[in-house]
Amino acid sequence: MRIVATAIAILCISMISAQDDATKIMQEIESKKESYAQIAHTIWSEAEMGYLEYKSSALLKETLEKEGFSIKSGVAEIPTAFVAEYGNGSPVIAILAEYDALPGLSQEAVAEKKSAGKAAGHACGHHLFGTASSAAAIAAKNWLASSGNSGTVRLIGCPAEEGGGAKVYMVRAGLFDDVDVALHWHPSSQNAASAGAALANKSAKFRFHGISAHAAGAPQMGRSALDGVEAMNAMVNMMREHIPEKARIHYVITSGGKAPNVVPDFAEVYYYARHNRRDVVIDIFDRIVKAGEGAALGTGTTMDYEMINGVHELLPNLTLQKRMHDNLSKVGGMTYTDKELEFANKIAVSLGYDKANTEIAASIRPYKTEAKAYGSTDVGDVSFAVPTVGMSAATWVPGTAAHSWQAVAAGGTSIGHKGMVIAAKTLALTAVDLFKNPELVKAAQSEFIERRGADFQYIPLLGDRAPALDYRK
């Protein structure tokens, strides 16, 4: 009986200690929320696009360096990528941070569509993403320093998630080779930490070269590069009938000539191919290339293409996912102030609703072990390099879609900042759980190897090209 009583006492002390740690971590982040909100708003105001995030990455590096992190800049041959590290030994827990904006989505922090007069906007909330991840890394660092535990927290600054694929180059460069677990999150219209999914994706710019001529006076002398683009698009559109139902193909003509009376000698079209299996994406992309080659042959032009991005699908890890869901549930959702509710209701009306559903922002979505993929992310490549887990926080008014002016607007307000704090707390709690529980790390790695396959070899879908640093220029 005495042995049983002692065991119960030890268990109770352990549970109290864990509760104390969680409370202290959440209180620490809460006490710094205004400072983190200012950092996020500064990045939101800069709205720098992929591989051009010089001010945004510099601000995050400065913030982390002041907290005692060592900084490596320009990693993986990317000027705006960095690694901030604290601690020593195992486990090595990486927290991903993003900070790139999207082109053409400039917006003020108001509840009606109103451009801020800039080239880009944070319509995917990466200003919140990078700041919350940094806040979580700082909180985990402080816990390591005070507890005396062994371990390394590594904040990985990841540029150009929006089509630039920086994490692919970072995986290829070996930056995750010694990482035990990677954590990430994403802004959303709801709080959730269920298993995620993402589509594999290959993208490229197809460039056609023809011969200029007067379109009326000597059309026989010309060979239209735009004809090549249009012929390619026509063939790809016919191909849609003969690809798997869940596949997606998108394109935009990025250059089609300058004047109708001049036969264009250059034209360019930018393509994406997606599916939830990378082998299907590879096949579809190869067929798109053939369409481009055929279009060039048929129009008397020449064609070349540049790979811009290629990412893997997302590999889930339920061992980690359940723990992150439990921590998100511990943190909880948010409540709106009267001012926030007024803003949210106006945004909701712009989305076709009568009013905002505040219960979604206040609650945590039920845990699920499967998800449907709608978009793509270079986190997919990280998930095939190391056990990876993520979550989402309600930084936007419920019902808001990513890549919308409504997302940009909410991300510039206290609604976005509150969601950011929820994410920071959840990531920090999960990181500390991993530092305290080696068996959890081992279980996650066992599941990772089983899902990925023991003989898996990583092959980046974008090949051996150098980082596409000019893809937004």
Residue pairs with C-beta under 8 A, 6 or more apart in sequence:
18 436
21 143
21 432
21 436
22 330
22 429
22 432
24 143
25 139
25 143
25 425
25 428
25 429
25 432
26 331
26 425
26 428
26 429
28 139
28 142
29 36
29 135
29 136
29 139
29 421
29 424
29 425
29 428
30 421
30 425
32 135
33 417
33 421
36 131
36 132
36 134
36 135
36 417
36 420
36 421
36 424
37 414
37 417
37 420
39 59
39 60
39 63
39 131
39 134
40 127
40 128
40 130
40 131
40 132
40 416
40 417
40 420
41 127
41 412
41 417
42 59
43 55
43 56
43 59
43 60
43 99
43 122
43 126
43 127
43 130
43 131
44 122
44 127
44 411
44 412
44 416
45 412
46 53
46 55
46 56
46 101
47 101
47 106
47 116
47 118
47 119
47 120
47 121
47 122
48 54
48 55
48 56
48 99
48 100
48 101
48 120
49 100
49 101
49 102
49 103
49 119
49 120
49 162
49 472
50 100
50 159
50 160
50 161
50 162
50 163
50 164
50 166
50 471
50 472
51 78
51 79
51 80
51 100
51 159
51 160
51 164
51 166
51 467
51 468
51 469
51 470
51 471
51 472
52 80
52 100
52 472
52 473
53 80
53 99
53 100
53 159
53 160
54 79
54 80
56 80
56 99
56 100
56 127
56 130
57 80
57 81
57 82
57 99
57 157
57 159
60 82
60 84
60 97
60 99
60 130
60 131
60 134
60 155
60 157
61 71
61 73
61 82
61 84
61 157
63 134
63 138
64 71
64 84
64 134
64 137
64 138
64 155
65 71
65 84
67 86
67 138
67 141
68 86
68 141
68 145
69 84
69 85
69 86
69 137
69 141
69 155
70 84
70 85
70 86
71 82
71 83
71 84
72 82
72 83
72 84
72 85
73 79
73 81
73 82
74 81
74 82
75 81
75 82
75 83
75 170
75 173
75 175
76 166
76 169
76 170
76 172
76 173
76 175
76 467
77 169
77 173
77 466
77 467
78 159
78 160
78 166
78 169
78 170
78 467
78 469
79 469
80 157
80 159
80 160
81 157
81 158
81 159
81 166
81 170
82 156
82 157
83 154
83 155
83 156
83 157
83 175
84 134
84 137
84 154
84 155
84 156
84 157
85 152
85 153
85 154
85 155
86 137
86 141
86 144
86 145
86 152
86 153
87 141
87 144
87 150
87 151
87 152
87 153
88 150
88 152
89 150
89 151
89 152
90 150
90 151
90 152
90 180
91 151
91 152
91 180
91 181
91 434
91 435
91 438
91 441
92 151
92 152
92 154
92 178
92 179
92 180
93 140
93 151
93 152
93 153
93 154
93 179
93 180
93 181
93 182
93 183
93 431
93 434
93 435
94 154
94 155
94 156
94 176
94 179
94 181
94 182
94 183
94 386
95 133
95 136
95 137
95 140
95 153
95 154
95 155
95 156
95 182
95 183
95 184
95 427
95 431
96 133
96 156
96 158
96 167
96 182
96 183
96 184
96 379
96 382
97 129
97 130
97 133
97 134
97 155
97 156
97 157
97 158
98 126
98 129
98 130
98 133
98 158
98 159
98 161
99 126
99 127
99 129
99 130
99 157
99 159
100 126
100 159
100 160
100 161
100 162
100 164
101 120
101 121
101 122
101 123
101 126
101 127
101 162
102 120
102 121
102 122
102 123
102 124
102 162
102 403
103 119
103 120
103 472
104 119
104 120
104 121
105 120
105 121
105 122
105 123
105 403
105 404
105 405
105 408
106 115
106 116
106 117
106 118
106 119
106 120
106 121
106 408
107 113
107 114
107 115
107 116
107 121
107 123
107 405
107 408
107 409
107 412
108 114
108 115
108 116
108 409
108 412
109 409
109 410
109 411
109 412
109 413
110 409
111 343
111 346
111 347
111 350
111 409
112 346
112 350
113 350
113 405
121 405
121 408
122 128
122 407
122 408
122 411
122 412
123 402
123 403
123 404
123 405
123 407
123 408
123 411
124 161
124 162
124 186
124 187
124 402
124 403
124 407
125 186
125 187
125 395
125 396
125 402
125 407
125 411
125 416
126 161
126 162
126 187
127 411
128 187
128 395
128 411
128 416
128 417
128 419
128 420
128 423
129 185
129 186
129 187
129 423
130 157
131 420
131 424
132 185
132 393
132 420
132 421
132 423
132 424
132 427
133 155
133 183
133 184
133 185
133 423
133 424
133 427
134 155
135 420
135 421
135 424
135 428
136 183
136 423
136 424
136 425
136 426
136 427
136 428
136 431
137 153
137 154
137 155
137 428
137 431
139 424
139 425
139 428
140 153
140 428
140 431
140 432
140 435
141 153
143 149
143 428
143 432
143 435
144 151
144 153
144 435
147 435
149 435
149 436
151 435
153 431
154 179
156 170
156 175
156 182
158 166
158 167
158 170
158 378
159 166
160 166
160 471
160 472
161 167
161 377
161 378
161 379
163 203
163 308
163 309
163 471
164 308
164 309
164 467
164 468
164 471
164 472
165 308
165 309
165 310
165 311
165 378
165 381
165 462
165 468
166 378
166 467
167 311
167 378
167 379
167 381
167 382
168 309
168 310
168 311
168 378
168 381
168 460
168 461
168 462
169 467
170 176
170 382
171 381
171 382
171 384
171 385
171 458
171 460
172 458
172 460
176 182
176 382
176 385
176 386
177 385
179 385
179 386
180 386
180 387
180 434
180 441
180 445
181 320
181 386
181 387
181 388
181 389
181 434
181 441
181 444
182 382
182 383
182 385
182 386
182 387
182 388
182 389
183 324
183 388
183 389
183 390
183 427
183 430
183 431
184 379
184 382
184 388
184 389
184 390
185 390
185 391
185 392
185 393
185 423
185 426
185 427
186 390
186 391
186 392
187 392
187 393
187 395
187 396
187 402
187 407
187 411
187 416
187 419
187 420
188 392
188 393
188 394
188 395
188 396
188 402
188 419
189 360
189 394
189 396
189 397
189 398
189 399
189 400
189 401
190 360
190 361
190 365
190 392
190 394
190 398
191 328
191 333
191 361
191 363
191 364
191 365
191 391
191 392
191 393
191 394
191 419
191 422
192 328
192 364
192 365
192 391
192 392
193 321
193 324
193 325
193 327
193 328
193 364
193 367
193 390
193 391
193 392
193 426
194 321
194 325
194 365
194 366
194 367
194 368
194 369
194 371
195 316
195 318
195 321
195 368
195 369
195 370
195 371
196 314
196 316
196 371
196 390
197 276
197 313
197 314
197 316
197 370
197 371
197 372
197 373
198 311
198 313
198 314
198 373
198 375
198 376
198 377
198 379
198 380
199 248
199 274
199 275
199 276
199 281
199 313
199 373
199 374
199 375
199 376
200 274
200 275
200 276
200 277
200 278
200 280
200 281
200 311
200 312
200 313
200 376
200 380
200 461
201 272
201 273
201 274
201 281
201 309
201 310
201 311
201 376
201 461
202 272
202 273
202 281
202 282
202 285
202 307
202 309
202 310
202 461
202 462
203 270
203 271
203 272
203 273
203 307
203 308
203 309
203 310
204 270
204 271
204 285
204 305
204 306
204 307
204 308
205 254
205 268
205 269
205 270
205 271
205 305
205 306
205 308
206 229
206 232
206 268
206 269
206 270
206 271
206 292
206 303
206 304
206 305
207 266
207 267
207 268
207 303
207 304
207 305
207 306
208 225
208 226
208 228
208 229
208 232
208 266
208 267
208 268
208 295
208 296
208 299
208 301
208 302
208 303
209 225
209 265
209 266
209 301
209 302
209 303
209 304
210 222
210 223
210 224
210 225
210 226
210 227
210 228
210 263
210 264
210 265
210 266
210 267
210 299
210 300
210 301
211 221
211 222
211 223
211 263
211 265
212 222
212 262
212 263
212 264
212 265
213 219
213 220
213 221
213 222
213 262
213 263
214 221
214 222
214 261
214 262
214 263
215 222
215 260
215 261
215 262
215 263
216 261
219 263
222 263
222 265
223 263
223 265
223 299
223 300
223 301
224 263
224 264
224 267
224 299
224 301
225 257
225 264
225 265
225 266
225 267
225 301
226 256
226 257
226 264
226 267
227 299
227 301
228 267
228 292
228 295
228 296
228 299
228 301
228 303
229 253
229 256
229 267
229 268
229 269
229 295
231 294
231 295
231 298
231 299
232 269
232 291
232 292
232 294
232 295
232 303
233 251
233 253
233 269
235 291
235 294
235 295
236 249
236 251
236 271
236 288
236 291
239 249
239 287
239 288
239 291
240 249
243 249
243 284
243 287
244 275
244 280
246 275
246 276
247 273
247 274
247 275
247 280
247 281
247 284
248 272
248 273
248 274
248 275
249 271
249 272
249 273
249 274
249 284
249 288
250 271
250 272
250 274
251 269
251 270
251 271
251 272
252 269
252 270
253 267
253 268
253 269
253 270
254 268
254 269
254 270
255 266
255 267
255 268
256 264
256 267
257 264
257 266
257 267
258 264
270 308
271 288
273 281
273 284
273 285
273 288
274 281
274 376
275 281
275 284
276 313
276 373
277 313
278 312
278 313
278 461
281 461
282 461
289 305
292 303
292 305
293 303
295 301
295 303
296 302
296 303
306 465
306 468
307 462
307 463
307 465
307 468
308 462
308 468
308 471
309 378
309 462
309 468
309 471
310 460
310 461
310 462
310 463
311 376
311 377
311 378
311 380
311 381
311 461
312 380
312 381
312 383
312 384
312 461
313 373
313 380
314 373
314 377
314 379
314 380
314 383
314 388
315 380
315 383
315 384
315 388
315 448
315 451
315 452
316 369
316 383
316 451
317 383
317 387
317 388
317 389
317 444
317 447
317 448
317 451
318 369
318 447
319 387
319 440
319 443
319 444
319 446
319 447
320 387
320 388
320 389
320 430
320 440
320 444
321 367
321 369
321 389
322 367
323 389
323 430
323 433
323 440
324 389
324 390
324 391
324 426
324 430
325 364
325 367
325 391
327 425
327 426
327 429
327 430
327 433
328 364
328 391
328 422
328 426
329 364
330 429
331 422
331 425
331 426
331 429
332 364
332 422
333 361
333 362
333 363
333 364
333 394
333 422
334 361
334 362
334 394
334 415
334 418
334 419
334 422
335 358
335 361
335 362
336 344
336 356
336 358
336 361
336 415
337 414
340 413
340 414
340 415
341 356
341 358
343 397
343 410
343 413
343 415
344 356
344 358
344 397
344 398
344 410
344 415
345 355
345 356
347 356
347 397
347 400
347 406
347 409
347 410
348 354
348 355
348 356
348 357
348 397
348 398
348 399
349 355
350 406
351 397
351 399
351 400
351 406
353 399
356 397
356 398
356 399
357 398
357 399
358 398
360 394
360 398
361 394
361 397
361 398
361 415
361 419
375 402
379 388
379 390
381 458
381 460
382 388
384 452
384 456
384 458
385 458
386 448
387 444
387 445
387 447
387 448
389 430
389 444
391 423
391 426
391 427
392 423
393 419
393 420
393 422
393 423
393 426
394 419
394 422
395 410
395 411
395 415
395 416
395 418
395 419
395 420
395 423
396 402
396 406
396 407
396 410
396 411
396 415
396 416
396 419
397 406
397 410
397 415
400 406
400 407
400 410
401 407
410 416
433 440
434 440
434 441
